[in-house]
Amino acid sequence: MTETNQAALPAPAGAQVYTFGEPEAVLDRRELFGMFETAHNSRWYEPPVPPVALGKTYRMASHHQSAILLKRNLLAGAFVPSRWLSRSDFARWSLDWLIFGNAYLERQDNLAGRPMVLKPSPAAWTRVGLKPDSFFFVRPGISMGEAHVFIAGSVHHLMEADPLQEIYGMPEYLSALQSGLLNEAATIFRRRYYLNGSHAGFILYVSEEGMLETDSNALRQALRASKGPGNFKNLFLHIPKGKKDGVQILPIGEVAAKDDFMNIKEVTRDDVLAAHRVPPQLLGVVPKNTGGFGNVVSAGRTFYELEILPIQRRMLEVNDWLGLEAVQFTSLGDLGILQSIPAPAPASTQA
């Protein structure tokens, strides 16, 4: 080969080292809260967070849904039905407030102009109008001009306060939303892994010189026959005078075993329960220690006094707006198991 031909040949490729960067979530960290913006279309305001998305996350994790339903059941169990608001309508109304941070009650008057009944309007499709005391019901798939317009002043809006705007409420569990979605993603990943019976579990590396081509084909055929759902089989391989490391198994499918599934489930569960402030024993969480979580009745009474009673007082705002006692609740001592433990006595002081 001449020197000219040698110069025309490309230089040997050297090693290349580069990185792809760190993985980023679509809604990363506090960028989720940066999307909170209350826009309007000249008739009503749009919620900062899409209510349909919040409605879907209601079932993202078992403990999230269970915590919401526990509060709803305690509220509905203590509610005293009235001629204006039935127990079933109250349950729907309270569930909307716990999920969306917004709950709407429409006052329907009789011919004399007096309140006849209160009906909940689904929070997922109810919008606050630009004009004072105006509300719209926007059914999915309709145009803006076809939205139902409520009579001015006929809708009561119960909302969880938000420090960034005063038009819509925001649910209190938003800080644990990412944890709940991670809990759901871990469960879906593990379920898909078990349903997939043909995933790669290892690399069979053979460097044995004594292994012939026919032996290699036989081994390949045996491995193919062992794959598939329900085909977990043992494999026999014999190579006369083979070396110790002539055949090696390099696992590559250990991601499902090493993804710390249980730890992810427990940590995200604790985040969700912290956001809802629900004692774990009230949701059927199995304790890891022998001492358990303590007295479930004491935990239930404390939870009721610290969480349910403040919610009940917020709901009494409807009576001030309506001018009637449409919303009433029974006392704490009338709630079945909660009355088995007396209320804590005030600490005595010594002179």
N, C-alpha and C positions, 0 to 999 in steps of 0.2 A: 504493500500500500504506500502511495506517495505521500509526501508531506502535505500537498494541497488537499488530498482527500482526507487526511487526518484532521486538518484545520476545519474542514466543512462539517465534520461530525459534531453533534451537540455535546456540550459538556455534561458530565455525569450529574444527575440530579442529586442535590444535597437534601439533608433532612429539613423538614419544615415543621415548625412548632407554632401553634396558634391556639387561641381559646375562643369559645362561642359566647362568653359572658355568662353572667348569672341568670338563672330562670326568673322570669317576672310574671306575676299573675295578671290576668286581664284587668281585674279591679284590685290594685295592689294597695295594701295598707290604708292610709287615710285618703288616697285618691277616691275611694268610694264615697266618702263624705264630701269631697270636693264637687261631686255631681249634684249636690242638693241645691236645686234652683227652682223657684216658684215662678214659672212663666205663665202667660195667659194668652188667650186667643180672642180677646176683646169682649168675651162673654163670661168666661169663668177661668179660674186659676187651675193650673195643673199641679198635682202633688209633687213634692220634691223627689220622692222615691215612688216608682210605679207601684200602685196598690196590687196589681195582678202579680208582680214579682214577689211581694210580701206574702200574698195568699199562697203562692206555690211553696215558699220556704216554710210555711206552716207545717208541712209534712216532711221537712228535710231530715229531721232526726226524731227518734222516738221520745227522748227526754224533753225536747223542745215542745212538741205537741202535747205531751203528757202534762208538762208544767202549766201550759195555757189552759188545758181542760180542767186541771185541778182548781185553778182560780175560778174558772167559769162555773164549775159544779158547786163550789162553796158559795159563790155569789147567788146562784140560782136556788140553792138550798135554803139560804137565809132570806130570800126575797118573799115578800107578802104580796100576792096578786091583788090588784085593784080593778075597779070597773073601767079604768082607762088603759091599763097595761097588764097583759096576761103574762104568765110565767114563761111560756114558749117564746113570746116576742122579747121578753126581757133577756132570755138566754141568748137569742140571736144578737141582740143589741150589745150585750156585754162581751160576747165573743168577738164582735167587730172591733170593739175598743181595745181588747187585749192583743189582737193580731195587727191591726192597722194603726193604732194610736188615735183613731177617729171613730166616732159612733154618732149616728143621726137618728133622731126620732121625729116623725112627721105628725103634727097635730091635725086631726080631722074633726071639724066642727059639725054640729047638728044644724038644723034649719034656724034655730034661735041664735046661732053664732057662738054657742058655748062648746067647750071641748067635749068631744064624744069618745074618742079613742086615740091612742098613740101607737103608731106603726113604725117599726124600724125600716130605714132605707139602707140597702146594702152599701157599706162604706167603699167597696171596691169600685163602684160606679157612680157615687155621689160626688159632686164637685161644688166648690164654693164660688159663688158669683162675684163679679167685680162690684156690683151694687150692694149696699148694706142689706143684710138679712135676705139675700137671694141665694138660691141653691138650684142645682140642676141634677137630673138623673140621666146619665149618659150610657145608654145601653150599648153593648159591644156591636160594632158593625154598622152603626147608623151615622148619618151625617150630622154636622153641627146644628143644622137647622131643625133636625128632628128630635133633639134632646127635650126631655120633659122638664118643664119649668114649674117648680113648686110655688105655691102662693107665698108672697113675701111675708116673712115673719112666722111661717108655719112650721119651720124646721129648727130643732134644737141641735146644736153641734157640741158634742163632748169631745174634747181633744186633750191629748197628752202634750204638755208644753214643750216647745222646742226653742232653744236660745237663739237660733239663727233666723227664724221667721215666726209670724203669728197667724198664719192663714190655715195651715194644716198641722195636726199633731204628728208626732213621730213615736213609734213604739220603743219601749225601754230596752228591748233586747238587741238593738242594732249593733251594740259593741261586741256581741257574741255571734254575729251573723257569719263571719268568716269561719269561726270554729264549728258552727253547725254545718256549714257547707263542706268543711274538711271531714267531718264525721260521716256525712253522706257519701263523699267521694271515696273514703277508705272502705266503707261497706260495699259500694258498687264495685270497686277494684277487686276486693277479695272474692266477691260472688262471681265476677267474670272469670277470675283465675280458676276457680273450681269448676265452672261450667266448660272451660276450655280444656279438653282432654288431650290436645295435641300440641301443647306448648313445649318448648325446648327445656329440658331439665338439666342437661350436662353436655359437655364435649368429650367424646371418647378419643383420646389421643394415643395412637399406636406408633411406636418407633422401633418395634422389634424386627430385627432383620430376618428372623426365622419365619415370619408370617408371609405366606404366599398370597397371590392374587385371588385364588379360589377361596382361601380362608377369609380374606377381606370381604369378598362378595357374600359369603355365608353369614359373616357377622353383620353386614349391612342388612341383609334380609331378616335376620333375627331381630334386629332393632326396629325395623319397620313393623314387624308383626307385633311388637310389644307396645306400640303407640295406639292411642285412641282411648275413649272413655271406658273405664273398667278393665283395661289391659295392663295392669301393673304386674309384670312378671319378672322372675329372676332369670339371669343369663349366665350360662356356663361357657367359659373360654379356656382352652388348654393349648399352650404353645410349648412343645418339648424344648428343653434347654433354653428357655426364655430368660431374659434378664428381669431384675426386680422392678425396675421402672419402665419396662418396655411398653406397658399399657397403663395409662393414667386416665382418671375421670376428673374432668375440670367442670365443676358446677357453674352454670350461668343462669339458672332459673331460680336462684335463691332470693330474688328480690321480694317475692311474696312471703318468704319465711323470715326475712330480715327487715321488713318494713315497719316492724314494731307496731303491729296492728292493734294489739290490746292497749298499748300505751297511748296511741293516738285516740282510740275510742274513749279511754278514761279521762284524758286531759281535756278533750273537746266537750265531753259530758260535763265535767266540772265547770268549764267556762260557761256553758249554757245554763246550768243550775245557778251559778253565781249571778248571771244576768237576770234571771227570774227570781233569785233569792228564795228558792224552794229547798227545804231540807230533803236530803236524799232518801231518808226512810219513808217519806210520804209518796215517793215515786217507785217504791219497790226495788231500790238499788241494794244489791247484796253487799254487806260490809266485808272488808278484807281481813279485819282483825277479829279476835275473839270477843272483844268488848262491845262490838256493834256501834250503832250511832246514838245510843241512848234511848230514853223513853219516847215512843212515837206520839203518845198523847200530849206530853209536854211540848214536843216539837210542833205538833199540830196547833196547839193553843197559842204558842208564841207566834207561829207563822200567821195565824188568823188575826191576832191583835196587831201585828206589825205591818201586814200586807193587805189583808182583806178589809179590815175596818177603814183604813184610809181610802181604799177604792170605793167603798160604800158611801163615805162622806162626799166624795167627788160626784157620785151619781145622784146624790140628793140635790144637785144643782138644777135638775129637771123640775123639781117642785117649785123652786124660786122662779123659774121661767114660766111655768104653767100656772102658778097660783093655786095649785091643788096638791094634795098628798097622793100623787100617783105612784111614787116609789117609796116603799117602806121595807125595813128589814127587821127580822127577829133579833132578840138579844143573844149574846154569846152563850149564855147558860142554857138556851133552848136547843142547841145544836148537838143532840145525841151524845156522841163519845166525848165531845169537848167539855161536857158538864161533869164528867167523872173526876176531873181534877179541879179543885177550887182555885179561884183566882188568887194570885200571889198577894200575900198581905204586905202592907208597907213595913219597911224596916223600923224596928223600935229604937228609940233613942234613950240614952241614959242621961239623967240630970247631972 
